[in-house]
Every structure is written in structure tokens, then in C-alpha cells.
Amino acid sequence: MRETLSAVERHRLADEWANGVELYDVPSVSMLIECGRRVPSLRTAVRCGDHILTYAELYERLDGGVTGTAGPTLDDLARILCDIASAAEFGAVLTELGPAGTGLKPVAVAAAADDRRAVAADQRACTIDRAYGSPDSRLLATHWDTTDAAVELLAALADGATLVLATAPQRIDAGALAELIALSAATHVVAEADTLARLAFLPSPALPSVRRWDVFGNDCPAALSALLHELAPGSCTGFAFTTAEYAGVAARGPLDGSGRVRPIPGARLLVLDDRLRLVPPGHSGRVYLGGSALALELDGAAEGFVDDPFVPGGRLVCTDIHGGWTTDGWLLLDLIESDAPAAPSTIEPMHAPKPVHRGESAAA
């Protein structure tokens, strides 16, 4: 590996390619929440199993009241939403979000939710009526933790949509998941690759309501895209690189098996060697992640955080993922347990890292 890089290469690797486009006018948490007050009060805001919370019930909890019970998962999620609103109002840190030993600023959750809204709008069949909201039904079927669910719920509230949370049994039972997608008329589905791959063993289920599939995690099998298009003709598929240390998605790319992604707005991805030097295009190194939605270190308890060598005062977290930049500015991630053929590249082979699963909520 070369010891030195040209000024142009250093600029591309440390700034031009590593950064998503600059965040612009991201709505605050308070603004995202207030958008939902325009939505018809009897619309379902969030559903899990047989339990629901309408917009009226959810906002009553936000305003300090409680309407009945919606089961532990939704009650806990409503409480977390209240905590996010309170933290945003008083400038506090969300200590219970993020992996162990870390927290998040409310602005990080807002930035992640804003990205989610933009992705959802890309495949929307109609424009949003500001007084009525969107008829979208967004289904979250991942090993979801409080951060994932909070991001999805904030995005859904801001758009007037409904968030459906798949239970643990529904995630592992392909028939139950397909039935949930069909009955909820889900327009957007978020899941990990292995969850959606189970749908291939069903007798040709038709799921025409789905307009977008987002595959979370760090596995991007090429065969999955054709399966999802067959289930929902006209839908689009995307690969969303996520880690436990970053709220929401850090980078997005096509679900084509290549593992190629670009950072989302506000995110920062660097490929560094063991001495925190930039790895040239065509070589593989460890992926370091920073940016607007990065978790915070609390009391020095978190491991893996380092100073950004190229941004004064910036912080990065060392992920378990390896990858490298192509000469045209795509970050190619080393895939995990994927049977997809390798994409043409000069990336040096590395041993695949162990899968990183996001925390499973005890309430799920």
C-alpha cells in the first residue's frame, strides 16, 4: 500500500467521496412532531400486533395524558417519543438511544428521520395533502431497537403515515410476514436481507401494495432484488447500510449484490488502515463512520471512537465492516454471507467480518 497520496486523491478520499451532501434545513424534532397534529386524529399512528395507537392517543401522551394501554411495545415507544420531545426542548442528550455506553442528540434523530422521509417520498404515488397527510403504510420488520423505531415513527408522523411494527414471530415466519404486509397494505417495507429472503419459499405471494423495499444491515444479495420485484411489480429496491452506532441509515446504494453505496446527507465514511491513514482506491481497509447522526460517547464508556484525523474536533467510530473506494467514488462494502457473485473491482480480498445485528428491544 502506498505511503503517500497526491493532494487530489487525499481530497477525494477525505472530503469529496467520504461526505454525503451537506445537510440543508433539517426540520427539528419539534417541527417533525408538530406536523402530525394536522393529521386526522382517528388515523392509526403506529401498530404492533393487535395493539394500535391513533394519532389522538399518541399526541395525548405527548401532551402529558394517557389513554388506555396499547401493550408494552407501543407504550414504551410512546414514552421514548415523549423523551425525545423533552430532550429537544431542553437540549438534553438521549442517553437511552444508541448502543450501550452511548447516547444521541435529538438533532441526530431528526436528521435520520429527514432522510427517511426523503426516501419514502421518492416512491410516493401521490402528493401529501398538508391537512390530511400521506396514506402511506410503512412496515418496519427488522431487529429493531429504540433508535430505529423512533426514527421511523418521527418520519411517519411528519408525513401523516402509519407505522406498522412486525413482531418477532412475524419476522421469522415468512407466511405471517407476507400476511402482515398484505393486510396492512404496506407501501414501504424495511427489513434485513435474511428476513425478506424467507418470502422466496412461499407459493408466489402477491404483495402489490409495496412501492419500495429497503434492505437494512450489511448484506446485499443480488438475487433478492429480483424476488422483491416479482412480489411487487413496479416497486424499487435499495440497500441501506446501517450500524448500531449511527441513527438511521449511514449510506445507500442499489440492491445489486455489489455492496456499493454512497453516504447519505450529513454522513461521513472513511476507509482507513490500522494507523488511521487513508486507504487508496482499489484497496480494502476498515470503514470508519461519522457525521450528523453519530452516537455520542458518554462518560468514556463507549469503545471504538477516535478523533477524525482530517476534521478538527470531529469524531469517528470504528465499524466491524471492511471495504474500499472505487476510482469513480463508490464505497464497496465487503459483503456478509452473500451468495451474490462478486462485482468486478480491484478490492483486495478480506475475511468477512461477523454480522452486526442491531439491539433487539425487550418489548418486541
C-alpha positions in Angstrom: 0.0 0.0 0.0 1.4 3.4 -0.9 2.6 5.6 1.9 1.7 8.9 0.3 -1.2 10.1 -1.8 -1.5 13.0 -4.1 -3.4 16.1 -3.0 -6.2 15.3 -5.3 -6.5 11.7 -4.0 -6.4 12.9 -0.4 -9.2 15.5 -1.1 -11.4 12.9 -2.7 -10.9 10.2 -0.1 -11.1 12.6 3.0 -13.7 15.0 1.7 -15.4 14.6 -1.7 -16.3 10.9 -1.5 -16.4 10.5 2.3 -19.1 13.0 2.9 -22.8 12.9 1.9 -24.2 16.1 0.5 -24.4 18.9 3.1 -27.5 18.8 5.4 -29.8 21.6 4.5 -32.7 23.0 6.5 -33.3 19.8 8.5 -36.6 20.1 10.5 -36.2 19.9 14.2 -37.7 17.2 16.3 -40.4 19.6 17.4 -41.3 20.5 13.8 -41.5 16.8 12.9 -43.8 16.1 15.8 -46.0 19.2 15.2 -46.6 18.1 11.6 -48.6 15.2 12.9 -51.1 17.4 14.7 -52.7 18.3 11.4 -53.4 14.6 10.6 -57.0 13.2 11.3 -57.0 12.2 14.9 -58.5 8.8 14.4 -55.9 7.6 11.9 -53.6 4.9 13.2 -50.2 6.3 14.0 -48.5 3.1 15.0 -49.5 -0.6 15.2 -47.8 -3.7 16.6 -49.7 -7.0 16.6 -53.2 -6.4 17.9 -52.4 -3.1 19.5 -52.6 0.4 18.0 -52.2 4.0 18.9 -54.2 6.5 17.0 -52.8 10.0 16.3 -55.1 11.3 19.0 -53.9 8.7 21.6 -50.2 9.3 20.8 -50.5 13.1 21.0 -52.4 12.9 24.2 -49.4 11.1 25.7 -47.1 13.7 24.3 -49.2 16.4 26.0 -49.0 14.7 29.3 -52.0 12.4 29.4 -52.5 8.7 28.9 -55.3 7.0 27.0 -55.7 3.3 28.0 -52.9 0.9 27.2 -51.5 -0.3 23.9 -49.3 -3.1 25.0 -45.7 -2.9 26.2 -44.1 -2.3 22.8 -46.2 0.7 21.8 -46.4 2.1 25.4 -42.6 2.0 25.5 -42.3 3.6 22.1 -44.7 6.4 23.1 -42.6 7.0 26.2 -39.5 7.2 24.1 -41.1 9.7 21.8 -42.0 11.8 24.8 -38.4 11.6 26.0 -37.2 12.7 22.5 -39.6 15.7 22.5 -38.4 16.7 26.0 -34.7 16.3 25.2 -35.2 18.5 22.1 -37.0 21.2 24.2 -34.3 21.4 26.9 -31.2 20.5 24.8 -30.6 17.2 26.6 -28.9 14.1 25.4 -30.9 10.9 24.7 -29.0 8.5 26.8 -31.2 5.5 26.2 -30.8 5.6 22.4 -27.8 4.2 20.6 -25.7 1.2 21.7 -24.5 0.6 25.3 -22.4 3.5 26.6 -23.5 6.0 24.0 -26.3 8.5 23.5 -27.7 10.7 20.8 -28.6 14.3 20.4 -32.2 15.0 19.2 -30.8 16.6 16.1 -29.2 13.2 15.1 -32.6 11.5 15.3 -34.2 14.4 13.3 -31.5 14.1 10.6 -32.1 10.4 10.3 -35.9 10.9 10.1 -35.5 13.6 7.5 -33.5 11.1 5.3 -36.2 8.5 5.8 -38.9 11.0 4.7 -36.9 11.8 1.5 -36.6 8.1 0.6 -40.3 7.5 1.3 -41.3 10.5 -0.9 -39.2 9.1 -3.8 -41.7 6.4 -4.5 -44.9 8.1 -3.3 -47.9 7.6 -5.6 -49.5 10.9 -4.7 -48.6 14.3 -3.1 -49.2 14.9 0.5 -52.2 17.0 1.5 -50.8 19.1 4.3 -54.2 18.9 6.1 -54.6 15.2 5.7 -51.1 13.7 5.4 -50.0 10.7 3.5 -51.9 7.4 3.1 -48.5 5.5 3.3 -48.3 2.4 5.5 -44.7 1.9 6.4 -43.7 -1.5 7.8 -40.6 -2.0 10.0 -39.6 -5.6 10.1 -36.0 -5.5 11.5 -34.3 -6.4 14.7 -35.5 -3.0 15.7 -34.2 -1.1 18.7 -35.5 2.1 20.2 -33.4 4.2 17.8 -34.7 2.5 14.6 -38.3 2.6 15.8 -38.0 6.3 16.9 -36.6 7.4 13.6 -39.3 5.6 11.6 -42.1 6.9 13.9 -40.9 10.5 13.6 -40.7 10.2 9.8 -44.2 8.7 9.7 -45.7 11.3 12.0 -44.3 14.2 10.0 -45.8 12.7 6.8 -49.1 11.7 8.4 -48.4 8.0 7.6 -48.9 4.8 9.6 -46.0 2.8 11.1 -46.5 -0.9 11.4 -44.1 -2.8 13.6 -43.6 -6.5 12.8 -43.5 -8.7 16.0 -40.6 -11.1 16.5 -42.7 -14.1 15.4 -43.9 -12.3 12.3 -40.3 -11.5 11.3 -39.2 -15.2 11.4 -42.3 -16.6 9.9 -42.4 -15.8 6.1 -46.2 -16.6 5.9 -47.0 -14.3 8.8 -44.8 -11.5 7.4 -46.4 -11.7 4.0 -49.9 -11.7 5.6 -49.0 -8.6 7.6 -47.7 -6.8 4.5 -50.9 -7.7 2.6 -53.3 -6.8 5.4 -51.6 -3.5 6.3 -51.3 -2.6 2.6 -47.7 -1.7 3.3 -46.3 0.8 0.8 -42.8 0.8 2.2 -41.1 -2.2 3.8 -37.8 -2.0 5.9 -36.2 -5.3 6.7 -32.9 -7.2 6.8 -31.9 -9.4 3.9 -32.5 -12.7 5.6 -36.0 -11.7 6.7 -37.1 -10.9 3.2 -35.3 -13.8 1.6 -37.7 -16.2 3.5 -40.5 -14.9 1.3 -39.0 -16.9 -1.6 -40.2 -20.1 0.0 -43.9 -19.1 -0.2 -46.1 -20.2 -3.1 -45.8 -17.0 -5.1 -47.4 -14.4 -2.8 -48.5 -11.2 -4.4 -47.8 -8.0 -2.5 -48.8 -5.3 -5.0 -49.2 -2.5 -2.4 -45.4 -2.3 -1.8 -43.7 0.5 -3.7 -40.3 0.4 -2.0 -38.2 -2.2 -0.2 -35.3 -1.0 1.9 -32.8 -3.7 3.0 -31.1 -2.7 6.2 -27.8 -4.1 7.5 -24.6 -5.0 5.7 -25.7 -7.9 3.5 -26.7 -7.1 -0.1 -27.5 -10.3 -2.1 -28.2 -9.7 -5.8 -30.8 -12.4 -6.1 -33.1 -10.6 -3.5 -33.8 -7.7 -5.8 -35.4 -10.0 -8.5 -37.5 -11.7 -5.8 -38.9 -8.5 -4.4 -39.7 -7.1 -7.9 -41.6 -10.3 -8.6 -43.6 -10.0 -5.4 -44.4 -6.3 -6.1 -44.1 -5.4 -9.8 -43.1 -1.8 -10.3 -41.5 -1.5 -6.9 -38.0 -0.3 -6.3 -35.3 -1.9 -4.1 -32.5 -0.3 -2.2 -29.6 -1.4 0.0 -29.3 0.7 3.3 -26.0 0.3 5.2 -26.7 0.6 8.9 -24.6 0.2 12.1 -25.5 0.2 15.7 -23.5 3.4 16.3 -25.4 5.6 13.8 -29.1 6.6 13.9 -30.9 5.5 10.8 -29.0 4.8 7.6 -25.4 5.8 7.0 -25.2 5.1 3.3 -27.4 3.8 0.5 -26.9 2.0 -2.8 -28.6 -0.3 -5.3 -29.6 -3.8 -4.2 -27.5 -5.5 -6.8 -25.1 -7.6 -4.8 -22.1 -5.3 -5.3 -22.3 -3.7 -1.9 -21.6 -0.2 -3.4 -23.0 2.7 -1.5 -22.7 6.5 -1.1 -23.0 8.3 2.2 -26.4 9.9 2.8 -26.7 13.7 3.6 -24.8 14.5 6.7 -23.0 11.2 7.0 -19.2 10.7 6.7 -17.5 7.4 5.8 -13.7 7.0 5.7 -11.7 3.9 4.8 -8.5 3.8 7.0 -5.7 1.4 7.8 -4.6 0.4 11.3 -2.6 3.7 11.6 -5.7 5.8 10.6 -4.2 6.6 7.2 -6.4 6.9 4.1 -6.6 3.7 2.1 -6.1 4.4 -1.7 -8.9 3.4 -4.2 -8.7 -0.2 -5.2 -7.6 -1.4 -1.8 -9.5 -2.6 1.3 -9.5 -1.2 4.8 -11.7 -0.7 7.8 -14.7 1.6 7.5 -14.9 4.5 9.9 -18.2 6.4 10.3 -19.0 9.9 11.5 -21.4 12.7 10.8 -24.6 14.3 12.0 -26.3 11.2 13.4 -23.3 9.5 15.1 -23.9 8.3 18.6 -22.1 10.2 21.4 -19.6 8.8 24.0 -21.0 9.0 27.5 -18.5 9.0 30.4 -15.9 7.3 28.3 -17.9 4.1 28.4 -18.1 3.6 24.6 -15.3 1.8 22.7 -14.2 2.3 19.2 -14.5 6.1 19.0 -11.5 8.1 17.6 -10.6 11.6 16.6 -11.2 12.3 12.9 -7.6 12.7 11.5 -8.9 15.2 8.9 -11.5 17.3 10.6 -10.5 19.2 13.8 -12.9 18.3 16.6 -14.6 15.6 14.6 -15.2 12.1 15.9 -15.4 8.8 14.1 -16.4 5.3 15.2 -14.6 2.2 14.0 -17.1 -0.3 12.5 -16.7 -4.0 12.0 -17.0 -3.6 8.3 -14.3 -3.6 5.6 -14.5 -2.1 2.2 -12.8 0.3 -0.2 -13.4 3.1 -2.7 -13.6 2.5 -6.4 -11.9 5.0 -8.7 -15.3 6.6 -9.5 -16.3 7.3 -5.9 -18.4 4.3 -4.9 -17.7 2.7 -1.5 -17.7 -1.1 -2.0 -18.5 -2.9 1.3 -17.3 -6.4 1.8 -20.5 -8.4 1.8 -21.5 -10.8 4.6 -22.8 -14.3 3.9 -24.0 -13.2 0.5 -24.3 -15.8 -2.3 -24.2 -13.0 -4.9 -21.4 -13.0 -7.4 -18.6 -10.6 -6.6 -18.8 -7.3 -8.5 -15.8 -6.5 -10.8 -13.3 -4.5 -8.8 -9.7 -4.4 -7.7 -10.6 -4.6 -4.0 -8.2 -6.8 -2.2 -9.9 -9.8 -0.6 -10.5 -9.6 3.1 -12.1 -12.1 5.6 -15.7 -11.3 6.0 -16.4 -9.6 9.4 -19.0 -11.1 11.7 -22.6 -9.8 11.2 -23.6 -6.7 13.2 -27.1 -7.0 14.5 -28.8 -4.0 16.0 -30.1 -4.4 19.5 -33.4 -6.2 19.9 -35.9 -4.4 22.1 -37.1 -6.3 25.1 -40.6 -5.1 24.4 -40.6 -6.7 21.0 
